[in-house]
Amino acid sequence: MSDVDVTYDVVVVGGGPTGLSAAIALAQTGVGTALIARRAPYADNRTTALLGGSVDFLRGLDVWRGCQDKAAELRVMRLVDDTGRLIRAPEVRFSCDEIGLDVFGYNIENRLLVSALEDRAAALSNLTRFDDEAAAISPEEEIVAIRLGNGVSLSARLAVGADGRHSLCREAAGIGVKRRVLDQAALTFNVGHSRPHRNISTEFHTPQGPCVFVPLPGDRSSVVWVSAPKEAERLIALSDEELSQAAEAQSHSILGRLKVEPGRHMFPLAIEQPHEFARARIALVGEAAHVVPPIGAQGLNMGLRDAADVANVVRAALASGEDPGASAVLDRYASARRADVVSRTFAIDVANRSLLSAFLPMQSLRAAGLHLIGSFGPLRRLAMREGLAPSWRTSRLG
Ligand SMILES: Cc1cc2nc3c(=O)[nH]c(=O)nc-3n(C[C@H](O)[C@H](O)[C@H](O)COP(=O)(O)OP(=O)(O)OC[C@H]3O[C@@H](n4cnc5c(N)ncnc54)[C@H](O)[C@@H]3O)c2cc1C
């Protein structure tokens, strides 16, 4: 791979929501950026509850105005213990006005968010798109060399690995990953309902995992139903009528009659943490850098903070004449991300384990913890603020 044709400051590999956001954030501040991403329709019906600074970040990227009318406001979040166990937690209700906010965030279908990101990426003149895959990635002394599937070669001083769970960038950097496959799967689908959601998201905690109903615009909600893999397989095979009834029963009819919309997907769940966030001229973002189960809507919100941080670190490095792929710059990116990613992954893991545990003392501890959060205002407000974004984070998004 020594016959390199073009050189960029940064090349972003992967065009999911994180890669597109990182490429836009880099390019719009003048960084010469290449994006290697196949143009393809978004493949599933996941939605994202955009929390904390995520919407401000998308506003800063000039993406939000392209999709905000397709997102639903989230004002209240309810946690309901539906384990049917002897020791159950009381219902916990988080309301945005308690912490002086008009909304916690917005729920949007990923395909609509990605489409707005694609439009913005196409409008940036110093963002060069390669509609292809990276076939080989080689970190060298002064550059990273990349060969595309069609044989074209290019290089950059830094590669941003936004290439998801099976990241080629991560492998090329020699970064190992700690992976724990969970005995759970998430089924996603959308529903229409006869009663309004009133911008309330409700998470039912079952002994197999949470089942959450998150508002979409109109009388619609997205459903993420986490269960044992066998149960998820049973649910996904139901007819529309049967799944509508099953979801209505699981929701205790709080949204009235449910009618499932076309399209369902199943995601086997795992927790993944790479040993490093950056190495050998490669920085990892999004699911290349962390995979968590869909509890508390954290995954892509963390990915957007990765994108914002990598852009900020690169911009500052270039402004002071530094090589954006130098070890010192990569270290700055890694230290900007470590506490956020590690602490959230840990919290999500503990929350998930405490739900699944058949161990009575663990169930009591969980119930007591939720009781404390539900009844003690300052603790509840702290939990809400931490759920939105890390408290130590200053407004570095955008
Ligand atoms: C059921 C479910 C519900 C969720 N709900 C939420 C939520 O409410 N809030 C939240 O914040 N998060 C949520 N998440 C997490 C969120 O969906 C993910 O964090 C996010 O979609 C990951 O985006 P990404 O861009 O990092 O990865 P991906 O979307 O996987 O994108 C990676 C891209 O890289 C491309 N690629 C791979 N290899 C190459 C290569 N060699 N060359 C070029 N391109 C390549 C792939 O084709 C893909 O397009 C949820 C996850 C699940 C499973």
The ligand as an SDF file (V2000), in Angstrom:
LIG
                    3D

 53 58  0  0  0  0  0  0  0  0999 V2000
  -32.3820   -1.9540   20.1930 C   0  0  0  0  0  0  0  0  0  0  0  0
  -31.4730   -0.7780   20.3410 C   0  0  0  0  0  0  0  0  0  0  0  0
  -31.9720    0.4470   20.7580 C   0  0  0  0  0  0  0  0  0  0  0  0
  -31.1240    1.5420   20.9180 C   0  0  0  0  0  0  0  0  0  0  0  0
  -31.6340    2.7420   21.3770 N   0  0  0  0  0  0  0  0  0  0  0  0
  -30.7950    3.7710   21.6090 C   0  0  0  0  0  0  0  0  0  0  0  0
  -31.2750    5.0340   22.1420 C   0  0  0  0  0  0  0  0  0  0  0  0
  -32.4700    5.2350   22.3770 O   0  0  0  0  0  0  0  0  0  0  0  0
  -30.3680    6.0250   22.3610 N   0  0  0  0  0  0  0  0  0  0  0  0
  -29.0420    5.8620   22.1070 C   0  0  0  0  0  0  0  0  0  0  0  0
  -28.2560    6.8000   22.3400 O   0  0  0  0  0  0  0  0  0  0  0  0
  -28.5690    4.7140   21.5760 N   0  0  0  0  0  0  0  0  0  0  0  0
  -29.4010    3.6670   21.3360 C   0  0  0  0  0  0  0  0  0  0  0  0
  -28.9110    2.4950   20.8240 N   0  0  0  0  0  0  0  0  0  0  0  0
  -27.5000    2.4260   20.4260 C   0  0  0  0  0  0  0  0  0  0  0  0
  -27.3280    3.0000   19.0260 C   0  0  0  0  0  0  0  0  0  0  0  0
  -28.3050    2.4450   18.1450 O   0  0  0  0  0  0  0  0  0  0  0  0
  -25.9230    2.7210   18.5080 C   0  0  0  0  0  0  0  0  0  0  0  0
  -25.0050    3.2310   19.4490 O   0  0  0  0  0  0  0  0  0  0  0  0
  -25.6640    3.4400   17.1900 C   0  0  0  0  0  0  0  0  0  0  0  0
  -26.6120    3.1040   16.2170 O   0  0  0  0  0  0  0  0  0  0  0  0
  -24.2700    3.0650   16.6770 C   0  0  0  0  0  0  0  0  0  0  0  0
  -23.9570    3.8890   15.5860 O   0  0  0  0  0  0  0  0  0  0  0  0
  -22.5160    3.7960   14.9030 P   0  0  0  0  0  0  0  0  0  0  0  0
  -22.5120    4.8330   13.8300 O   0  0  0  0  0  0  0  0  0  0  0  0
  -21.4510    3.8450   15.9390 O   0  0  0  0  0  0  0  0  0  0  0  0
  -22.4560    2.3220   14.3190 O   0  0  0  0  0  0  0  0  0  0  0  0
  -23.2230    1.6730   13.0710 P   0  0  0  0  0  0  0  0  0  0  0  0
  -24.5790    2.2660   12.9300 O   0  0  0  0  0  0  0  0  0  0  0  0
  -23.0810    0.2030   13.2390 O   0  0  0  0  0  0  0  0  0  0  0  0
  -22.3990    2.1720   11.8160 O   0  0  0  0  0  0  0  0  0  0  0  0
  -21.1920    1.5900   11.4250 C   0  0  0  0  0  0  0  0  0  0  0  0
  -21.1070    1.7810    9.9160 C   0  0  0  0  0  0  0  0  0  0  0  0
  -19.7980    1.4400    9.4700 O   0  0  0  0  0  0  0  0  0  0  0  0
  -19.9260    0.7350    8.2580 C   0  0  0  0  0  0  0  0  0  0  0  0
  -18.6870   -0.0450    8.0610 N   0  0  0  0  0  0  0  0  0  0  0  0
  -18.2840   -1.1660    8.6990 C   0  0  0  0  0  0  0  0  0  0  0  0
  -17.0990   -1.5670    8.2410 N   0  0  0  0  0  0  0  0  0  0  0  0
  -16.7350   -0.6750    7.2780 C   0  0  0  0  0  0  0  0  0  0  0  0
  -15.6120   -0.5540    6.4070 C   0  0  0  0  0  0  0  0  0  0  0  0
  -14.5980   -1.4530    6.4370 N   0  0  0  0  0  0  0  0  0  0  0  0
  -15.5610    0.4920    5.5370 N   0  0  0  0  0  0  0  0  0  0  0  0
  -16.5680    1.4040    5.4950 C   0  0  0  0  0  0  0  0  0  0  0  0
  -17.6730    1.3280    6.2740 N   0  0  0  0  0  0  0  0  0  0  0  0
  -17.7390    0.2980    7.1560 C   0  0  0  0  0  0  0  0  0  0  0  0
  -21.1880   -0.1110    8.4290 C   0  0  0  0  0  0  0  0  0  0  0  0
  -21.6980   -0.5090    7.1730 O   0  0  0  0  0  0  0  0  0  0  0  0
  -22.0850    0.9040    9.1380 C   0  0  0  0  0  0  0  0  0  0  0  0
  -22.7740    1.7120    8.2120 O   0  0  0  0  0  0  0  0  0  0  0  0
  -29.7420    1.3940   20.6680 C   0  0  0  0  0  0  0  0  0  0  0  0
  -29.2260    0.1580   20.2410 C   0  0  0  0  0  0  0  0  0  0  0  0
  -30.0800   -0.9250   20.0870 C   0  0  0  0  0  0  0  0  0  0  0  0
  -29.5110   -2.2530   19.6580 C   0  0  0  0  0  0  0  0  0  0  0  0
  1  2  1  0
  2  3  1  0
  2 52  2  0
  3  4  2  0
  4  5  1  0
  4 50  1  0
  5  6  2  0
  6  7  1  0
  6 13  1  0
  7  8  2  0
  7  9  1  0
  9 10  1  0
 10 11  2  0
 10 12  1  0
 12 13  2  0
 13 14  1  0
 14 15  1  0
 14 50  1  0
 15 16  1  0
 16 17  1  0
 16 18  1  0
 18 19  1  0
 18 20  1  0
 20 21  1  0
 20 22  1  0
 22 23  1  0
 23 24  1  0
 24 25  2  0
 24 26  1  0
 24 27  1  0
 27 28  1  0
 28 29  2  0
 28 30  1  0
 28 31  1  0
 31 32  1  0
 32 33  1  0
 33 34  1  0
 33 48  1  0
 34 35  1  0
 35 36  1  0
 35 46  1  0
 36 37  1  0
 36 45  1  0
 37 38  2  0
 38 39  1  0
 39 40  1  0
 39 45  2  0
 40 41  1  0
 40 42  2  0
 42 43  1  0
 43 44  2  0
 44 45  1  0
 46 47  1  0
 46 48  1  0
 48 49  1  0
 50 51  2  0
 51 52  1  0
 52 53  1  0
M  END
$$$$
